[in-house]
Structure formats: structure tokens, C-alpha cells
Amino acid sequence: MRTLVCLKQILDPDLPARDFQIDAESREAKQGSANLVTNIFCENALETALQLRDRVGGEITALCYGGEKAEDVLRKALAMTADNAALVSREGVSNPDSLAVAKVLAAAIRKLGDFDLILVGRESGDWGVGQTGGLLAEELGMPCLTLVDEIEAEGEGLRLRRQSDVGFEIAECSSPVVATITNHEANVPRIPKTRDVMMSYRKPLTQWTHADLELDNEVAGGRSYYEVVELFVPTKDIECEFVEGDDLNERVASLAGKLSAVADAVS
Amino acid sequence: MSIAIVLFGEYGFDRAVAGVIGCGQALKATTGGEIVAVVIGAPAGEMTSEVAGRVDRVIVASQPELGEYQPETAIDAMKQILAPLGASIVLLGNDTYSQEVTPRLASRLGGSSLADAVEVKSVNGAVHAIRSAYGGKAMATYELKRSPAVVWVRARALAPAEPTGAVATMEETSVNLGEAALRIVERRAEVQEGVRLEDAQIIVSGGRGLGGPEPFEMLKELAQVLGAEQGASRAACDAGWVPPSWQVGQTGKKVAPELYLAIAISGASQHLLGMGDSKVIAAVNTDGDAPIFKHCSFGIVEDYKNVVPLLTEKLAEMRK
């Protein structure tokens, strides 16, 4: 089983809202004191791949299209025991659109060879547009299933479990396939062991530029699919009324009264 | 400039369908043109007449292979029906199936896509869509550069379509479908009591602060006296305390009930993104500075263990 996992580096989504600031010119968040981290769903994807490899064997390649610090994402993936990694440098392109990302990833995947399974996160914790997986599948001419949380190899093919609106669905397909991965209690990313962190620096990490992938700057420039024309922090003008009373009993009674009033309006 | 609305017949006519058509009607007020509803799979219940009363034209592909959603087949069918229509805007919005097809359909039509839009508008001939960014900390307006603009809207939060007073023309169509490389072979619905979370009028949700699965039993009693459905934060679902289908948030269910009661949920922006459209939000939390209170109409700063049993008892008395 040859699996490729795409990983994205993002601004730490746990940055408190009060520290969140927008750069008006670039229409992006300012990094400020926030860390750059691996998008959580990409780590869920890697964990899903690792568990499948542990069961059926094979090799996992981690792929990232990112900026100056993106190597950190791949070193962590290697420390989580991915076998090898490839980094495509974004070369100054900021916030490329989903189609540009899909085209870059597809070009890198073709250069890396044949894979049975290509995994991406369902969406990113920064922009969260969630279009890359589907567009990548189209670029590669492969079928695609979203919101997958578990993968089994079965004979020549694959069995994918995905979350639906009402429960679960099982899909069967032959490889290759693109799956977007969502979080589940079974794919919570592992914490790398100290030894594996040290080993990660000895594992192969290929670095490419746009030119290495024979991509012209118009494709990689990333403004032909969509463009963010405005980014703003919505204003909330709501003031929470904390229930009052002399003791807990009175405060809870007040809360019950308010809740009951809203519930009455519903029924 | 026409607007196509893609619907799945198996869903029937529900709040989401009304919302996505409502979005189309609002757009049509600026763009003109006609609204064409494309129904994939045999329409369930009164869907045909409900839809026909709200759009200008209805195209139905009801062949049996389209009856139950299969991603590869659905995308193929949509492409075949939509390509000759030449609509400049394609709207989708009934839940995860249509979210799944959105980028791939855009790719096949040579267009651009965006998901989870809360507003779509036409600005000097360009299509703009607004959605959240940075886990709900910001909102972003996107210009979709290619045509058609294929946009998945957060349909349940949009104003529902009103009947136009006319009845649209109906056409049956059929498509050529090949063998799908991927097939859904099993669908398992979790045993669900009551209504779907997305349709619930009142929701009681629990979060990380509950500390384990047992307190959800306590919340169940509270939900019962309020006539509420139960939800949870991502932390509670990832911990395995409750099933993933309970998850409310950016990556879970997007809900907009009349009342949302958050218990031991701090209000991470990814959670707020799933329930921020609720009419009234109330919270129980030990931390008065928790972000959830910034979105609450009212709340109480107290340990849920002290509040929930007492609250359940008082509500039970009030609501006999």
C-alpha cells in the first residue's frame, strides 16, 4: 500500500480571538505571536494512514505545499513515522486559491510516482474552504470520498468508512482514490516519540520549486479560481445577562424562568 | 444570467431546500434571468409541487440509478444536465452530499466553487460569496473568478423561499451513466431519538468541562424537560464520550435553533461557528470569562454539577 498524505501548515487556530488581527493590505491574519502548526485534519489523515500501514504494510509519503517554515510540518510527519517527505516551496505566493493548491499537489504527486491512496484533511483550520480534496481528485482523474474516518484494505480494493449526516456509510472502491479525512476518536494524532523525532532528521525530504514541477507562475500564483476581496472581524453587540439571586437556588430559578420563557415561545 | 439550483430528490422539500431556493430568489432580484431547479433522483413527497411553486423551471432526472446518492454517479449526472443550461450561478445546499460534490462539479463545468457561504451576491456582474474564515474569528468575501460560480450555501440559516404564485414548467430528463469507480455499499443510521439536530428548535450541548460520558445522562434529563435534542462539542466527541453525529461546530453539525444551551463548553471559535446563528444562546460555565458568554443572551457562572440537577427540577415544575 503506497499512501500519500497532504499536509498544510496554518496559523494556530487556538490563537485567542482577542489576539487575532487582520492585515488589511494582504487580507490575511497577522501572525503576531501565534505559532504555525499542522492543520489538525491533516494530522488526522496522517494518523489514519499510519494505522492502515501498521495493519497491512506499505509506505507513507508526506507532501506539503508551504512557506518558509513548512519543513517543520514534514519533520513532524516523519517523526510520527511517515517514511519520506516532499516539500514544494510556495515561493512568496500567499494564500493561493484551492485550484492552484490542487494543481501544485497534483504535479508533485505525479512526479513522486503511483499511489494507492491519497489523503487530505477535510478542510483547514485557517481559511477552511474545504475545496482542495475534490479539486485534487479531479486534477488526478480519481474518485473521491469526503469525511472519511477509517480505511481498510480489502483484497485488491479499499473499504472506506465515512461520517454521514445521520451516522456512517461504507464505500468500496479500487485504488487509487482520494479521500478527505475528518476527526474521529480512532484517528487522534499520535505524539511523536523522542527517538522518532531525532530519526526524522535522517529521513529523506525532497524539496522542489514551482519550476521543478514545470508549473508556470500563473497557475501557482493562485488568483484564478477565487480571491478574497474583503476580510473583516464581525461585530457582536450582545451583552450576556448573568442571572442574579441571593443564593444558588435563586439564581438557578431565574435561569430556569428565562429558559422556560424561550421554550414556551417555541412550542 | 440564469441561476441553477441542484437538489437531491431523496431529501424531499425541507428547510434546507427552502433556504437554498430563497438564496436563488434573492440573487435573481439583482441578476434577473430564471431560476432552474435541477432535481437528481425521484423527488420525495410533495417536493415537486413545493419546488415548482418557487422557481421558474424544474428539470427532474428520476432514473432509478439516481435514487440513492452515489458521489461519482451524481456528479456525472449533474454535469450532463448543467453543462447545456449554461447557468452562471449554481447553488447547492442540502447537507453533506451536496457539499461533497461542489468542488468536483465546479471543476467539470470549468467554474469556481466555494462552500459554506452565508450570503451570495452579484456585484457588477461578479459573483461574491461571504463565509467565515479563521475558525469564525473573521468573515471573508470571496470573488469567484470563473463561471459558473458553484456555491454551497448554509441553507438552513438563509431566509426560506416564498411561493411565487406561479407554477414552473416541469421537464423530465435522463442521463447516460457509466460504471462508478467508487460505490457506497452500506448506510448505517445511528439510532436517533427525536428529530435531527439540524432541525431541532432547542439544543442542549455538553463539552469538555463535563469530564466524561456520564454527565451526558444528566444533560439528557434536562433536555427532556426542555423538549430539546442533545449536542456536544468536538472535544467531547473526540474523547469518545458521545457519537461523532452529536458534534456541533465548524466541522460538525451547523445548527440554528431557537435556543442553544451550552453546558461546560468554553466556546472555541470552531464551536461557535456551528451554533452562532442560534436565536438565543445561554450557557453554564465555571469561567465567567469563557468566550461562550460573549455570544450569550444570558448565563450562569457556576459548576454544572450544582446547576443541572436543580435546573432540571425547576424546569420540570414550571413546565408540567
Contacts between the chains, C-beta under 8 A, distances in Angstrom:
chain1	res1	chain2	res2	distance
A	11	B	134	7.3
A	13	B	134	7.3
A	13	B	135	4.8
A	13	B	269	7.5
A	13	B	270	6.8
A	14	B	268	7.6
A	15	B	137	7.9
A	16	B	291	7.9
A	17	B	137	5.3
A	17	B	269	6.2
A	17	B	291	6.4
A	20	B	134	6.7
A	20	B	137	4.6
A	20	B	138	7.2
A	22	B	138	6.4
A	27	B	140	7.7
A	29	B	134	5.6
A	29	B	137	7.7
A	29	B	138	7.2
A	41	B	251	7.5
A	98	B	103	7.0
A	98	B	113	7.7
A	99	B	107	8.0
A	99	B	112	7.6
A	122	B	251	6.6
A	123	B	250	8.0
A	123	B	251	7.0
A	125	B	135	5.9
A	125	B	270	7.5
A	126	B	133	7.3
A	126	B	134	5.9
A	126	B	135	7.8
A	127	B	133	5.5
A	127	B	134	7.5
A	127	B	140	7.4
A	128	B	116	7.6
A	128	B	131	8.0
A	128	B	132	7.0
A	128	B	133	6.7
A	128	B	134	7.9
A	128	B	135	6.9
A	128	B	250	6.5
A	129	B	114	6.6
A	129	B	115	6.8
A	129	B	131	7.8
A	130	B	99	7.6
A	130	B	103	8.0
A	130	B	115	5.3
A	130	B	116	7.4
A	131	B	102	7.3
A	131	B	103	4.1
A	131	B	106	7.9
A	131	B	113	5.5
A	131	B	114	7.2
A	131	B	115	6.6
A	132	B	103	7.8
A	133	B	103	7.5
A	134	B	100	7.3
A	134	B	101	7.8
A	134	B	102	7.0
A	134	B	103	3.3
A	134	B	104	4.5
A	134	B	107	7.3
A	134	B	113	7.9
A	135	B	103	4.9
A	135	B	104	7.5
A	135	B	106	7.9
A	135	B	107	5.7
A	135	B	113	7.9
A	137	B	104	6.5
A	138	B	103	7.5
A	138	B	104	5.4
A	138	B	107	3.9
A	138	B	108	7.1
A	139	B	107	7.9
A	142	B	181	7.8
A	143	B	71	7.4
A	143	B	72	5.4
A	143	B	180	7.4
A	143	B	181	4.3
A	143	B	182	3.8
A	144	B	71	7.0
A	144	B	100	7.9
A	144	B	104	6.6
A	144	B	182	7.6
A	145	B	71	6.5
A	145	B	100	7.7
A	145	B	182	6.2
A	146	B	96	7.3
A	146	B	99	7.3
A	146	B	100	4.5
A	147	B	96	6.4
A	147	B	100	7.6
A	149	B	244	7.5
A	163	B	244	5.5
A	163	B	245	7.2
A	164	B	96	6.5
A	164	B	187	6.9
A	165	B	95	5.0
A	165	B	96	5.5
A	165	B	196	7.5
A	165	B	198	7.7
A	165	B	245	7.8
A	166	B	189	4.3
A	166	B	190	6.5
A	166	B	192	6.7
A	166	B	196	7.4
A	166	B	245	6.8
A	167	B	187	7.5
A	167	B	188	4.8
A	167	B	189	4.5
A	167	B	190	4.0
A	167	B	245	6.1
A	168	B	187	7.9
A	168	B	188	4.8
A	168	B	190	7.7
A	169	B	184	5.1
A	169	B	186	6.6
A	169	B	187	5.1
A	169	B	188	7.1
A	170	B	184	7.1
A	170	B	185	5.6
A	170	B	186	4.0
A	170	B	188	7.7
A	171	B	182	5.6
A	171	B	183	6.3
A	171	B	184	4.8
A	171	B	185	6.6
A	172	B	182	7.4
A	172	B	183	5.8
A	172	B	185	5.2
A	173	B	181	5.9
A	173	B	182	3.7
A	173	B	183	7.1
A	174	B	181	6.6
A	177	B	181	7.7
A	177	B	182	6.3
A	182	B	244	8.0
A	182	B	251	6.5
A	183	B	234	7.0
A	183	B	237	7.8
A	183	B	238	5.9
A	183	B	244	7.9
A	183	B	251	6.8
A	184	B	238	7.8
A	184	B	244	6.0
A	185	B	237	7.4
A	185	B	238	5.9
A	185	B	239	6.9
A	185	B	240	3.9
A	185	B	244	7.9
A	188	B	238	6.2
A	223	B	145	7.4
A	224	B	145	5.6
A	224	B	146	7.2
A	225	B	112	4.9
A	225	B	113	8.0
A	225	B	144	7.7
A	225	B	145	5.9
A	225	B	146	6.5
A	226	B	112	5.4
A	226	B	114	6.3
A	226	B	142	4.7
A	226	B	143	6.3
A	226	B	144	5.2
A	226	B	145	5.8
A	227	B	142	6.9
A	227	B	143	5.1
A	227	B	145	6.5
A	228	B	133	7.8
A	228	B	140	5.1
A	228	B	141	7.1
A	228	B	142	5.9
A	229	B	128	6.9
A	229	B	141	5.2
A	229	B	142	7.0
A	229	B	143	4.9
A	230	B	140	6.9
A	230	B	141	4.0
A	231	B	133	6.5
A	231	B	138	5.6
A	231	B	139	7.5
A	231	B	140	4.9
A	231	B	141	7.7
A	232	B	138	6.4
A	232	B	139	5.7
A	232	B	140	8.0
A	233	B	137	6.8
A	233	B	138	5.3
A	233	B	139	7.7
A	234	B	138	7.5
A	234	B	139	5.2
A	236	B	294	6.4
A	236	B	295	6.6
A	238	B	294	7.4
A	238	B	295	6.4
A	238	B	296	7.3
A	238	B	297	6.7
A	240	B	283	7.9
A	240	B	293	4.5
A	240	B	294	7.1
A	240	B	295	8.0
A	240	B	296	4.2
A	240	B	297	7.0
A	240	B	298	6.4
A	240	B	299	5.3
A	241	B	297	6.7
A	241	B	298	4.5
A	241	B	299	7.7
A	242	B	288	7.2
A	242	B	293	7.9
A	242	B	298	7.3
A	242	B	299	6.0
A	242	B	300	6.7
A	242	B	301	6.2
A	243	B	298	6.2
A	243	B	299	7.3
A	243	B	300	5.1
A	248	B	302	6.8
A	248	B	306	6.1
A	248	B	307	7.8
A	248	B	310	7.3
A	249	B	310	7.0
A	251	B	300	5.9
A	251	B	302	7.2
A	252	B	300	7.2
A	252	B	307	5.8
A	252	B	310	4.6
A	252	B	311	5.3
A	252	B	314	6.3
A	253	B	314	5.6
A	255	B	282	7.5
A	255	B	284	7.9
A	255	B	298	7.2
A	255	B	299	8.0
A	255	B	300	5.2
A	255	B	307	7.4
A	255	B	311	6.2
A	256	B	311	5.5
A	256	B	314	3.9
A	256	B	315	5.0
A	256	B	318	6.2
A	257	B	318	7.3
A	258	B	282	7.2
A	258	B	298	5.3
A	259	B	226	6.6
A	259	B	259	7.1
A	259	B	261	6.8
A	259	B	282	6.4
A	259	B	311	7.7
A	259	B	315	6.6
A	260	B	315	6.0
A	260	B	318	4.8
A	260	B	319	6.0
A	262	B	202	7.9
A	262	B	258	6.6
A	262	B	259	4.6
A	262	B	279	8.0
A	262	B	280	5.1
A	262	B	282	8.0
A	263	B	202	6.1
A	263	B	226	5.4
A	263	B	227	6.5
A	263	B	259	6.4
A	263	B	319	7.1
A	265	B	258	7.0
A	266	B	201	4.6
A	266	B	202	6.2
A	266	B	227	7.6
A	266	B	258	4.8
A	266	B	259	6.8
A	267	B	227	6.6
